Amino acid sequence: MKRALFSVSDKTGVAEFARALKDRGWEVIATGGTQQLLEREGIATTGISEVTGFPEICDGRVKTLHPAVHGALLARRDDREHMGTLCGLGILPIDLVCVNLYPFRQTVARAGVTLAEATEQIDIGGPSMLRSAAKNNVSVTVVCDPADYAEVLAEIAREGDTTPELRLRLAARAYTHTAEYDMAIAAYMRREAGLSEKLFLSFERTQELRYGENPHQRAAFYREADEVPYSLASARQLHGKELSYNNIQDANAALELLREFDDPCCVAVKHMNPCGTALGADAADAWRRAYEADPVSIFGGIVALNRPLTREAAAAMKPVFLEIVIAPAFEPEALELLAAKKNLRLLTVRMDADTAPARQLASVNGGLLVQELDRTDEVPVAGQCVTRRRPTERQLADLAFAWRIVKHVKSNAVVAVRDGRTLGVGAGQMNRVGSARIALEEARAKGVTEGIVLASDGFFPFDDCVRLAAGYGVEAIAQPGGSVRDADSVAAADELNVAMVFTGVRHFKH
């Protein structure tokens, strides 16, 4: 008679799995709560204490850590000495283990969880059984995911037992399961202990991509286990082609900028830089103003809104060629309108508040850079003014808007704004005056020559940016300050009657 050992935290489908094995003549062994569930379902089981000859002790902390369990799993069936030892000790082999682990990750994700609570969710016996069974996958089937129950049963029904190929795959999944579990525990305990010299990462592949940045580069999309707001990894695609590598990069950039704003906002991104951002009375108004900010660059771009997409907004978007539209939700009529465009990707993304610190990973050859995301929400205020001219309330509002945008533009970054809408974005130039000139020329091309505010992600090393800005109708500037020549910039601003604030915060984005 074949024997199966059941000890699961996630009890999804376990009764049906055990019953199917029982119906095929298997003995079903079970522990604690799993046994109680199976017995309630009318499935006769052998308690683990009957196998070990010992009661479950220490509030269930110790129940399967016994030679009668691990000897039954680890003994090589083709080794006469191993099998003779089992026989001499009265130990019967166990042929299948169905185990999944305590919900440690879910426990530590709860607000206010204590170290003591987390510790009680560290499974000891479960990982040990999984590892023993997986090590002996030549003879033992190990199942740790309810999604695998059907395949195991189908193969047993067809072959009389699982095949070596399936047992090897299941063993690999079991080691992956225990590795992820151990990493989660290690990461939590290390945070609690204040240790940071090692970094453990675990990501799940969600999509094989057609290619990477270029057609000759292979690529895939992986996500972390925990779902977070403003994340493309947990987005729901309602319509359109599969996302590409560059789509994902651009969409992420759009979402990172969008989360800066509580008022109705529309962000358009091209090549990971915002090409049009605007506040509005509603979704349709925000889209209209963002589109007007740069109707040329937005062609083939990615658009994200922080309000449900209305029919009115969809009707305004429809004539424009876009790659992706992202919103927290789509009105049915809006979805119908945009879904008429075969290839347009329509995505919904959670956009609720998120206060948890987030990290940014960047690979370098042979290493990894890790930093906190730039989530500071400080904006320019009147008290930071360093010039004789003081910014007006309207200018301060525009400076705050521009300051939130500039930190999402590739350095050197300069953004020109008026009335809650970008007029020009200067990104990624090798010198700051070059970025300023691009942003200001874009503003002039729209016919705007007065009432402009300017934000710079880094300080002005000379007074040339101030003098340039004044010539284009800039009336107020926000910059970090901190240059040895700050006095020159202040003097130029005073000479040209431009208000300027020093934020004391830099927003480089390389």
Secondary structure, 3 states (H helix, E strand, C coil): CCEEEEECCCCCCHHHHHHHHHHCCCEEEECHHHHHHHHHCCCCCEEHHHHHCCCCECCCCECCCCHHHHHHHHCCCCCHHHHHHHHHHCCCCCCEEEECCCCHHHHHCCCCCCHHHHHHCCCCHHHHHHHHHHHCCCCCEEECCHHHHHHHHHHHHHHCCCCHHHHHHHHHHHHHHHHHHHHHHHHHHHHHHCCCCCCCCCEEEEEEECCCCCCCCCEEEEEECCCCCCCHHHCEEEECCCCCHHHHHHHHHHHHHHCCCCCCEEEEEECCEEEEEEECCCHHHHHHHHHHHCCCCCCCEEEEECCCECHHHHHHHCCCCEEEEEECCECHHHHHHHHCCCCCEEEECCCCCCCCCCEEEEEECCEEEEEECCCCCCCCCHHHECCCCCCCHHHHHHHHHHHHHHCCCCCCCEEEECCCEEEEEECCCCCHHHHHHHHHHHHHHCCCCCCEEEEECCCCCCCHHHHHHHHCCEEEEEECCCCCCHHHHHHHHHHHCCEEEECCCCCCCC
